[in-house]
Amino acid sequence: MSTQMVIRIEPELKAKIERLAKNEGKTTSTVVRGLIEEYVQDRDIGGYIDGLWERIGNTLKTQGVTPAKIRRTIKLVRKSK
């Protein structure tokens, strides 16, 4: 369920946002919501790290690397030290 957020902006900026959103066939709320989501995503280090692990995992899968191969490699490296 959504909740409301009240913000204060200058009337001229509000009018510009409304006009631009309308030109794109969107509501002002949709545009502002998208900007807030983008802001949070760009600054959420946890989300960034999760995305990084996902990209690494996908790369390893495409190269045929399995969890068993990773465990073996870790053991070999630990033995060599």
VENMO-V770264 format. One record per pair of residues at least 24 apart in sequence whose C-alpha atoms are under 7 Angstrom apart, sorted by sequence separation. I is the first residue (numbers start at 0). J is the second residue. If there is no record, write none. Layout:
I:J ; I:J
This chain:
none
